[in-house]
Amino acid sequence: MTEEYTPVLVVGGMVSGLSTAAFLAHHKVPCIVAERRAATSRHPRIRGVSARTMEVFGQIGLEPAIREIDDSATEGSRVILAESLAGREIKDLVPPHNQTFEGVSPTVEAMCDQDLLEPVLLERAQAMGADVRYGTRLLWFEQDADGVRALLRSVDTGEERTVRASYLVACDGTHSPVRERLGIGRDGPGIFGHRYSVLFEADLSGAVRGRSIKICLIERFPGGGLLPRHSGRWQLTVPRNSHEGPDDFPAGRVVKLIREATGLPRLDPVIVSAEPWQVGALVAERFQDGRVFLVGDAAHIMPSTGGFGGNLCVLVATLGTQDFPDLDGAILLLEDVDEPPYKVDRMLTQLRRAGVLDGRPGAGQVLS
Protein backbone atom coordinates (compact mmCIF):
# COMPACT_ATOMS: atom_id res chain seq x y z
CA MET A 1 0.00 0.00 0.00
CA THR A 2 1.29 3.46 -0.94
CA GLU A 3 2.45 5.66 1.95
CA GLU A 4 3.15 9.34 1.64
CA TYR A 5 4.27 12.02 4.06
CA THR A 6 2.88 15.46 4.81
CA PRO A 7 3.66 17.77 7.72
CA VAL A 8 -0.06 18.31 8.40
CA LEU A 9 -3.11 16.22 7.51
CA VAL A 10 -6.32 18.24 7.68
CA VAL A 11 -9.49 16.12 7.94
CA GLY A 12 -12.50 18.04 6.64
CA GLY A 13 -12.59 20.61 3.86
CA MET A 14 -15.36 23.03 4.68
CA VAL A 15 -14.76 26.55 6.04
CA SER A 16 -12.57 25.50 9.00
CA GLY A 17 -10.55 22.97 7.00
CA LEU A 18 -9.99 25.22 4.00
CA SER A 19 -9.08 28.15 6.27
CA THR A 20 -6.60 25.96 8.14
CA ALA A 21 -5.05 24.85 4.84
CA ALA A 22 -4.80 28.44 3.60
CA PHE A 23 -3.08 29.67 6.76
CA LEU A 24 -0.68 26.72 6.78
CA ALA A 25 0.18 27.30 3.12
CA HIS A 26 0.70 31.00 3.80
CA HIS A 27 3.37 30.00 6.33
CA LYS A 28 4.95 27.58 3.82
CA VAL A 29 3.75 24.50 5.71
CA PRO A 30 2.65 21.77 3.24
CA CYS A 31 -0.60 20.01 4.03
CA ILE A 32 -3.12 17.52 2.65
CA VAL A 33 -6.84 18.19 3.10
CA ALA A 34 -9.06 15.07 3.03
CA GLU A 35 -12.73 15.92 2.43
CA ARG A 36 -15.31 13.15 1.93
CA ARG A 37 -17.68 15.28 -0.14
CA ALA A 38 -17.20 15.55 -3.91
CA ALA A 39 -16.97 19.36 -3.98
CA THR A 40 -17.55 22.53 -1.99
CA SER A 41 -20.87 23.13 -0.24
CA ARG A 42 -24.07 23.65 -2.23
CA HIS A 43 -25.98 24.74 0.86
CA PRO A 44 -25.45 28.31 2.15
CA ARG A 45 -25.12 27.35 5.84
CA ILE A 46 -23.38 30.30 7.51
CA ARG A 47 -23.91 33.86 6.36
CA GLY A 48 -21.53 36.60 7.30
CA VAL A 49 -17.81 36.94 7.98
CA SER A 50 -17.16 39.02 11.07
CA ALA A 51 -14.83 42.01 11.10
CA ARG A 52 -12.35 40.07 13.23
CA THR A 53 -12.32 37.18 10.75
CA MET A 54 -11.91 39.64 7.88
CA GLU A 55 -8.88 41.09 9.67
CA VAL A 56 -7.31 37.62 9.81
CA PHE A 57 -8.27 36.72 6.23
CA GLY A 58 -6.77 40.01 5.10
CA GLN A 59 -3.37 38.90 6.40
CA ILE A 60 -3.25 36.18 3.74
CA GLY A 61 -4.63 38.27 0.90
CA LEU A 62 -8.22 37.02 0.98
CA GLU A 63 -10.09 40.26 1.58
CA PRO A 64 -10.33 41.42 -2.08
CA ALA A 65 -11.82 38.09 -3.22
CA ILE A 66 -14.30 38.03 -0.33
CA ARG A 67 -15.37 41.59 -1.08
CA GLU A 68 -16.28 40.45 -4.59
CA ILE A 69 -18.91 38.08 -3.15
CA ASP A 70 -19.99 40.45 -0.38
CA ASP A 71 -23.63 41.43 -0.85
CA SER A 72 -23.93 43.66 2.21
CA ALA A 73 -25.53 46.31 0.00
CA THR A 74 -28.62 44.13 -0.41
CA GLU A 75 -28.71 42.80 3.15
CA GLY A 76 -32.05 43.34 4.84
CA SER A 77 -32.37 45.17 8.13
CA ARG A 78 -35.57 43.82 9.73
CA VAL A 79 -36.00 40.67 11.82
CA ILE A 80 -39.72 40.08 12.11
CA LEU A 81 -42.21 37.54 13.42
CA ALA A 82 -45.14 36.98 11.06
CA GLU A 83 -47.94 34.55 10.30
CA SER A 84 -46.22 34.07 6.92
CA LEU A 85 -44.02 36.14 4.62
CA ALA A 86 -47.11 37.37 2.74
CA GLY A 87 -49.28 37.44 5.84
CA ARG A 88 -49.75 39.59 8.90
CA GLU A 89 -46.68 40.90 10.70
CA ILE A 90 -46.86 40.23 14.42
CA LYS A 91 -43.87 42.26 15.64
CA ASP A 92 -40.33 43.44 14.96
CA LEU A 93 -37.91 41.32 16.99
CA VAL A 94 -34.66 43.24 16.46
CA PRO A 95 -34.69 47.00 15.96
CA PRO A 96 -32.59 48.22 13.00
CA HIS A 97 -29.22 49.67 13.96
CA ASN A 98 -26.42 51.55 12.25
CA GLN A 99 -23.47 50.49 14.37
CA THR A 100 -20.11 50.40 12.59
CA PHE A 101 -16.55 49.35 13.43
CA GLU A 102 -15.13 52.74 12.50
CA GLY A 103 -12.17 53.45 14.73
CA VAL A 104 -12.22 49.90 16.09
CA SER A 105 -11.13 47.80 13.12
CA PRO A 106 -9.40 48.57 9.81
CA THR A 107 -12.10 46.57 8.02
CA VAL A 108 -15.78 45.65 8.23
CA GLU A 109 -17.77 42.44 8.14
CA ALA A 110 -18.76 40.83 4.85
CA MET A 111 -22.16 39.31 4.16
CA CYS A 112 -21.69 36.19 2.05
CA ASP A 113 -23.00 32.64 2.19
CA GLN A 114 -20.85 29.60 2.80
CA ASP A 115 -21.43 28.13 -0.66
CA LEU A 116 -19.76 31.26 -2.09
CA LEU A 117 -17.06 31.53 0.57
CA GLU A 118 -15.70 27.98 0.31
CA PRO A 119 -14.63 28.27 -3.37
CA VAL A 120 -12.73 31.48 -2.50
CA LEU A 121 -10.93 29.75 0.37
CA LEU A 122 -10.22 26.71 -1.83
CA GLU A 123 -8.71 28.77 -4.63
CA ARG A 124 -6.47 30.68 -2.24
CA ALA A 125 -5.32 27.56 -0.39
CA GLN A 126 -4.48 25.73 -3.63
CA ALA A 127 -2.74 28.79 -5.08
CA MET A 128 -0.40 28.79 -2.09
CA GLY A 129 0.33 25.06 -2.39
CA ALA A 130 -2.23 23.18 -0.28
CA ASP A 131 -3.15 19.71 -1.57
CA VAL A 132 -6.96 19.54 -1.29
CA ARG A 133 -8.52 16.15 -2.05
CA TYR A 134 -12.29 15.92 -2.38
CA GLY A 135 -13.97 12.54 -2.39
CA THR A 136 -11.46 11.28 0.18
CA ARG A 137 -12.55 9.66 3.43
CA LEU A 138 -10.53 9.06 6.60
CA LEU A 139 -10.95 5.40 7.64
CA TRP A 140 -8.77 5.30 10.74
CA PHE A 141 -5.71 6.87 12.33
CA GLU A 142 -3.22 6.22 15.11
CA GLN A 143 -0.61 8.42 16.67
CA ASP A 144 2.72 8.05 18.44
CA ALA A 145 5.27 10.43 19.87
CA ASP A 146 6.51 11.43 16.42
CA GLY A 147 3.32 11.85 14.44
CA VAL A 148 0.14 10.37 13.04
CA ARG A 149 -0.51 7.56 10.56
CA ALA A 150 -3.86 7.66 8.76
CA LEU A 151 -5.62 5.51 6.20
CA LEU A 152 -7.48 7.38 3.45
CA ARG A 153 -9.87 5.93 0.88
CA SER A 154 -11.13 7.39 -2.39
CA VAL A 155 -14.94 7.53 -2.36
CA ASP A 156 -15.08 6.97 -6.14
CA THR A 157 -12.46 4.28 -6.74
CA GLY A 158 -12.03 2.67 -3.33
CA GLU A 159 -8.27 3.10 -3.60
CA GLU A 160 -6.61 3.26 -0.20
CA ARG A 161 -3.37 4.90 0.83
CA THR A 162 -1.57 5.56 4.07
CA VAL A 163 -0.49 9.05 5.02
CA ARG A 164 2.15 9.76 7.61
CA ALA A 165 1.85 13.24 9.10
CA SER A 166 3.56 15.14 11.85
CA TYR A 167 0.18 16.52 12.94
CA LEU A 168 -3.51 15.92 12.26
CA VAL A 169 -6.05 18.75 12.41
CA ALA A 170 -9.66 17.60 12.79
CA CYS A 171 -12.06 19.95 11.01
CA ASP A 172 -14.63 17.20 10.56
CA GLY A 173 -17.69 18.86 12.02
CA THR A 174 -19.91 18.68 15.07
CA HIS A 175 -20.10 14.88 15.08
CA SER A 176 -16.29 14.64 14.49
CA PRO A 177 -15.27 10.97 14.09
CA VAL A 178 -11.73 12.06 15.01
CA ARG A 179 -12.87 13.52 18.33
CA GLU A 180 -14.99 10.45 19.03
CA ARG A 181 -12.08 8.09 18.30
CA LEU A 182 -9.93 10.05 20.75
CA GLY A 183 -12.63 9.73 23.41
CA ILE A 184 -12.86 13.48 23.93
CA GLY A 185 -16.19 14.41 25.47
CA ARG A 186 -18.09 17.68 25.22
CA ASP A 187 -19.58 19.87 27.90
CA GLY A 188 -22.11 22.67 27.84
CA PRO A 189 -25.86 23.29 27.70
CA GLY A 190 -26.27 20.63 24.99
CA ILE A 191 -28.61 20.35 22.02
CA PHE A 192 -31.55 22.76 22.06
CA GLY A 193 -33.40 21.61 18.98
CA HIS A 194 -33.38 19.95 15.59
CA ARG A 195 -33.95 21.77 12.31
CA TYR A 196 -34.35 21.05 8.60
CA SER A 197 -33.05 23.62 6.16
CA VAL A 198 -34.17 23.99 2.53
CA LEU A 199 -32.63 26.24 -0.11
CA PHE A 200 -35.04 27.09 -2.91
CA GLU A 201 -35.61 29.45 -5.82
CA ALA A 202 -38.85 31.40 -6.22
CA ASP A 203 -40.04 34.90 -6.96
CA LEU A 204 -41.21 36.18 -3.59
CA SER A 205 -41.19 39.88 -4.46
CA GLY A 206 -44.97 40.08 -4.13
CA ALA A 207 -44.86 38.60 -0.63
CA VAL A 208 -41.92 40.80 0.42
CA ARG A 209 -43.81 43.94 -0.65
CA GLY A 210 -40.67 46.09 -0.75
CA ARG A 211 -39.75 45.46 2.88
CA SER A 212 -36.11 45.16 3.97
CA ILE A 213 -36.26 41.62 5.38
CA LYS A 214 -33.25 40.08 7.06
CA ILE A 215 -35.11 37.20 8.71
CA CYS A 216 -38.81 36.43 8.75
CA LEU A 217 -39.61 34.07 11.60
CA ILE A 218 -42.82 32.14 11.03
CA GLU A 219 -45.27 31.83 13.93
CA ARG A 220 -46.34 28.27 13.09
CA PHE A 221 -42.71 27.06 12.84
CA PRO A 222 -41.13 27.67 16.28
CA GLY A 223 -37.42 28.29 15.81
CA GLY A 224 -37.83 28.44 12.03
CA GLY A 225 -38.31 30.99 9.32
CA LEU A 226 -37.31 32.41 5.95
CA LEU A 227 -33.98 34.01 5.10
CA PRO A 228 -33.14 35.71 1.79
CA ARG A 229 -29.94 34.31 0.28
CA HIS A 230 -27.76 35.32 -2.64
CA SER A 231 -28.89 35.28 -6.28
CA GLY A 232 -32.55 35.64 -5.37
CA ARG A 233 -32.69 32.37 -3.46
CA TRP A 234 -34.39 31.79 -0.11
CA GLN A 235 -33.75 29.45 2.78
CA LEU A 236 -36.54 27.93 4.84
CA THR A 237 -35.71 26.46 8.24
CA VAL A 238 -38.32 24.40 10.07
CA PRO A 239 -38.26 22.38 13.30
CA ARG A 240 -38.01 18.59 13.02
CA ASN A 241 -38.10 15.63 15.37
CA SER A 242 -34.70 14.32 16.43
CA HIS A 243 -35.21 11.03 14.56
CA GLU A 244 -36.21 12.68 11.27
CA GLY A 245 -33.75 12.80 8.38
CA PRO A 246 -33.78 13.67 4.66
CA ASP A 247 -35.98 10.68 3.82
CA ASP A 248 -38.70 12.12 6.06
CA PHE A 249 -38.85 15.28 3.93
CA PRO A 250 -39.94 14.20 0.43
CA ALA A 251 -40.45 16.88 -2.23
CA GLY A 252 -44.19 17.08 -1.66
CA ARG A 253 -43.80 17.79 2.04
CA VAL A 254 -41.06 20.36 1.42
CA VAL A 255 -43.15 22.26 -1.14
CA LYS A 256 -46.09 22.31 1.26
CA LEU A 257 -43.89 23.74 4.03
CA ILE A 258 -42.56 26.44 1.70
CA ARG A 259 -46.09 27.40 0.66
CA GLU A 260 -47.17 27.63 4.31
CA ALA A 261 -44.15 29.76 5.26
CA THR A 262 -44.50 32.14 2.32
CA GLY A 263 -48.28 32.33 2.51
CA LEU A 264 -48.45 31.58 -1.22
CA PRO A 265 -50.57 28.42 -1.65
CA ARG A 266 -49.90 28.11 -5.40
CA LEU A 267 -46.15 28.81 -5.31
CA ASP A 268 -44.05 26.41 -7.41
CA PRO A 269 -40.55 26.60 -5.85
CA VAL A 270 -37.42 24.98 -7.27
CA ILE A 271 -35.60 23.01 -4.54
CA VAL A 272 -31.83 23.52 -4.74
CA SER A 273 -30.58 21.65 -1.66
CA ALA A 274 -31.67 20.57 1.81
CA GLU A 275 -30.11 19.17 4.98
CA PRO A 276 -30.85 18.50 8.66
CA TRP A 277 -28.91 20.20 11.45
CA GLN A 278 -28.91 20.74 15.19
CA VAL A 279 -29.03 23.83 17.38
CA GLY A 280 -26.73 23.51 20.37
CA ALA A 281 -23.90 24.87 22.50
CA LEU A 282 -21.12 22.40 23.34
CA VAL A 283 -17.38 22.66 23.89
CA ALA A 284 -14.86 19.82 23.70
CA GLU A 285 -13.18 18.93 26.99
CA ARG A 286 -9.84 19.64 25.33
CA PHE A 287 -8.75 20.84 21.90
CA GLN A 288 -5.56 18.77 21.65
CA ASP A 289 -4.62 15.15 22.12
CA GLY A 290 -0.95 14.55 21.45
CA ARG A 291 -0.39 15.29 17.76
CA VAL A 292 -4.08 15.85 17.00
CA PHE A 293 -5.91 19.18 17.19
CA LEU A 294 -9.64 19.97 17.06
CA VAL A 295 -10.78 23.00 15.06
CA GLY A 296 -14.16 24.56 14.24
CA ASP A 297 -17.32 22.62 14.99
CA ALA A 298 -15.26 19.62 16.05
CA ALA A 299 -14.07 21.77 18.97
CA HIS A 300 -17.16 23.83 19.75
CA ILE A 301 -20.63 24.62 18.47
CA MET A 302 -22.90 27.52 19.31
CA PRO A 303 -26.43 28.54 18.31
CA SER A 304 -26.77 30.35 15.00
CA THR A 305 -29.15 32.83 16.64
CA GLY A 306 -27.86 35.24 19.24
CA GLY A 307 -24.26 34.29 18.51
CA PHE A 308 -23.07 37.71 19.66
CA GLY A 309 -25.71 38.21 22.32
CA GLY A 310 -25.30 38.20 26.07
CA ASN A 311 -26.96 34.97 27.09
CA LEU A 312 -25.14 32.64 29.37
CA CYS A 313 -25.17 29.50 27.23
CA VAL A 314 -23.44 31.25 24.33
CA LEU A 315 -20.83 32.70 26.68
CA VAL A 316 -20.08 29.22 28.00
CA ALA A 317 -20.01 27.75 24.49
CA THR A 318 -17.25 30.15 23.43
CA LEU A 319 -14.88 29.29 26.29
CA GLY A 320 -11.38 28.68 24.95
CA THR A 321 -12.10 30.19 21.52
CA GLN A 322 -11.38 33.51 19.81
CA ASP A 323 -15.09 34.25 20.01
CA PHE A 324 -14.95 34.65 23.80
CA PRO A 325 -15.24 38.36 24.72
CA ASP A 326 -12.51 40.29 26.54
CA LEU A 327 -13.85 40.75 30.08
CA ASP A 328 -10.83 42.51 31.59
CA GLY A 329 -12.11 45.35 33.73
CA ALA A 330 -15.70 44.51 32.85
CA ILE A 331 -18.75 44.13 35.04
CA LEU A 332 -20.36 40.90 33.97
CA LEU A 333 -24.16 41.02 33.69
CA LEU A 334 -25.92 37.87 32.51
CA GLU A 335 -29.58 37.60 31.57
CA ASP A 336 -31.48 34.38 30.99
CA VAL A 337 -35.16 33.84 30.29
CA ASP A 338 -37.01 30.67 31.33
CA GLU A 339 -33.78 28.85 32.20
CA PRO A 340 -33.99 26.20 34.96
CA PRO A 341 -31.84 27.19 37.97
CA TYR A 342 -29.84 23.94 37.88
CA LYS A 343 -28.67 24.74 34.32
CA VAL A 344 -27.66 28.26 35.34
CA ASP A 345 -25.72 26.84 38.29
CA ARG A 346 -23.93 24.35 36.04
CA MET A 347 -22.92 27.01 33.53
CA LEU A 348 -21.75 29.45 36.20
CA THR A 349 -19.73 26.64 37.75
CA GLN A 350 -18.09 26.03 34.37
CA LEU A 351 -17.22 29.72 34.06
CA ARG A 352 -15.78 29.75 37.58
CA ARG A 353 -13.67 26.62 36.97
CA ALA A 354 -12.35 28.18 33.78
CA GLY A 355 -11.23 31.25 35.77
CA VAL A 356 -13.58 33.62 33.93
CA LEU A 357 -15.05 35.03 37.14
CA ASP A 358 -11.64 35.58 38.79
CA GLY A 359 -10.82 39.21 39.32
CA ARG A 360 -14.13 40.55 38.01
CA PRO A 361 -14.90 43.89 39.70
CA GLY A 362 -18.58 42.97 39.72
CA ALA A 363 -21.04 40.39 38.44
CA GLY A 364 -24.80 40.14 38.36
CA GLN A 365 -27.52 38.04 36.85
CA VAL A 366 -31.14 38.63 35.98
CA LEU A 367 -33.43 35.59 35.71
CA SER A 368 -36.92 35.88 34.27
NORGIQUI-V720265 format. One record per residue. N is the residue number from 1. RES is the residue in one letter. PHI is phi in whole degrees, -180 to 180 (none if undefined). Layout:
BEGIN
N;RES;PHI  N;RES;PHI
END
This chain:
BEGIN
1;M;none  2;T;-66  3;E;-125  4;E;-128  5;Y;-118  6;T;-144  7;P;-59  8;V;-135  9;L;-105  10;V;-103  11;V;-101  12;G;110  13;G;-126  14;M;-96  15;V;-61  16;S;-65  17;G;-67  18;L;-68  19;S;-64  20;T;-58  21;A;-62  22;A;-65  23;F;-68  24;L;-62  25;A;-63  26;H;-59  27;H;-93  28;K;64  29;V;-104  30;P;-64  31;C;-153  32;I;-115  33;V;-108  34;A;-106  35;E;-123  36;R;-71  37;R;-72  38;A;-80  39;A;-161  40;T;-67  41;S;-64  42;R;-93  43;H;-90  44;P;-69  45;R;50  46;I;-70  47;R;-137  48;G;111  49;V;-118  50;S;-64  51;A;-60  52;R;-64  53;T;-67  54;M;-64  55;E;-60  56;V;-70  57;F;-60  58;G;-62  59;Q;-67  60;I;-116  61;G;77  62;L;-91  63;E;-60  64;P;-58  65;A;-68  66;I;-70  67;R;-63  68;E;-67  69;I;-105  70;D;-76  71;D;-114  72;S;-58  73;A;-63  74;T;-105  75;E;-67  76;G;-69  77;S;-119  78;R;-107  79;V;-109  80;I;-126  81;L;-110  82;A;-144  83;E;-66  84;S;-165  85;L;-60  86;A;-86  87;G;-93  88;R;-70  89;E;-77  90;I;-96  91;K;-170  92;D;-85  93;L;-95  94;V;-130  95;P;-67  96;P;-58  97;H;-142  98;N;-123  99;Q;-69  100;T;-130  101;F;-101  102;E;-60  103;G;84  104;V;-108  105;S;-136  106;P;-76  107;T;-141  108;V;-135  109;E;-66  110;A;-122  111;M;-101  112;C;-151  113;D;-86  114;Q;-62  115;D;-69  116;L;-93  117;L;-72  118;E;-58  119;P;-60  120;V;-66  121;L;-64  122;L;-61  123;E;-61  124;R;-68  125;A;-62  126;Q;-67  127;A;-62  128;M;-94  129;G;112  130;A;-70  131;D;-100  132;V;-102  133;R;-120  134;Y;-81  135;G;66  136;T;-129  137;R;-110  138;L;-82  139;L;-92  140;W;-162  141;F;-153  142;E;-144  143;Q;-132  144;D;-136  145;A;-66  146;D;-103  147;G;165  148;V;-129  149;R;-116  150;A;-131  151;L;-109  152;L;-112  153;R;-131  154;S;-72  155;V;-65  156;D;-79  157;T;-103  158;G;80  159;E;-64  160;E;-115  161;R;-150  162;T;-97  163;V;-118  164;R;-102  165;A;-132  166;S;-73  167;Y;-144  168;L;-122  169;V;-113  170;A;-90  171;C;-118  172;D;-99  173;G;87  174;T;-62  175;H;-90  176;S;12  177;P;-58  178;V;-65  179;R;-61  180;E;-64  181;R;-64  182;L;-77  183;G;73  184;I;-88  185;G;-83  186;R;-128  187;D;-130  188;G;139  189;P;-60  190;G;105  191;I;-93  192;F;-92  193;G;-174  194;H;-124  195;R;-130  196;Y;-127  197;S;-115  198;V;-128  199;L;-100  200;F;-144  201;E;-112  202;A;-171  203;D;-86  204;L;-109  205;S;-60  206;G;-66  207;A;-75  208;V;-70  209;R;58  210;G;77  211;R;-75  212;S;-92  213;I;-94  214;K;-94  215;I;-145  216;C;-117  217;L;-77  218;I;-103  219;E;-57  220;R;-80  221;F;-119  222;P;-55  223;G;80  224;G;-127  225;G;175  226;L;-113  227;L;-128  228;P;-70  229;R;-118  230;H;-71  231;S;61  232;G;77  233;R;-86  234;W;-131  235;Q;-119  236;L;-107  237;T;-118  238;V;-131  239;P;-70  240;R;-140  241;N;-75  242;S;-60  243;H;-87  244;E;-81  245;G;-129  246;P;-55  247;D;-66  248;D;-86  249;F;-125  250;P;-65  251;A;-55  252;G;-61  253;R;-67  254;V;-64  255;V;-61  256;K;-62  257;L;-64  258;I;-63  259;R;-63  260;E;-66  261;A;-69  262;T;-81  263;G;76  264;L;-119  265;P;-66  266;R;-110  267;L;-63  268;D;-118  269;P;-76  270;V;-103  271;I;-79  272;V;-96  273;S;-162  274;A;-158  275;E;-164  276;P;-85  277;W;-156  278;Q;-120  279;V;-103  280;G;-166  281;A;-139  282;L;-143  283;V;-129  284;A;-63  285;E;-63  286;R;-154  287;F;-102  288;Q;-142  289;D;-139  290;G;62  291;R;-95  292;V;-115  293;F;-122  294;L;-102  295;V;-137  296;G;70  297;D;-64  298;A;-65  299;A;-95  300;H;-161  301;I;-127  302;M;-143  303;P;-63  304;S;-76  305;T;-102  306;G;74  307;G;-61  308;F;-116  309;G;-82  310;G;-108  311;N;-77  312;L;-65  313;C;-65  314;V;-70  315;L;-59  316;V;-66  317;A;-65  318;T;-95  319;L;-54  320;G;80  321;T;-121  322;Q;-69  323;D;-78  324;F;-69  325;P;-71  326;D;-81  327;L;-105  328;D;-61  329;G;75  330;A;-95  331;I;-96  332;L;-90  333;L;-119  334;L;-116  335;E;-126  336;D;-136  337;V;-114  338;D;58  339;E;-101  340;P;-59  341;P;-55  342;Y;-65  343;K;-71  344;V;-61  345;D;-60  346;R;-64  347;M;-71  348;L;-64  349;T;-62  350;Q;-65  351;L;-63  352;R;-64  353;R;-65  354;A;-82  355;G;84  356;V;-66  357;L;-87  358;D;-69  359;G;75  360;R;-72  361;P;-68  362;G;-170  363;A;-149  364;G;-150  365;Q;-145  366;V;-115  367;L;-112  368;S;-148
END
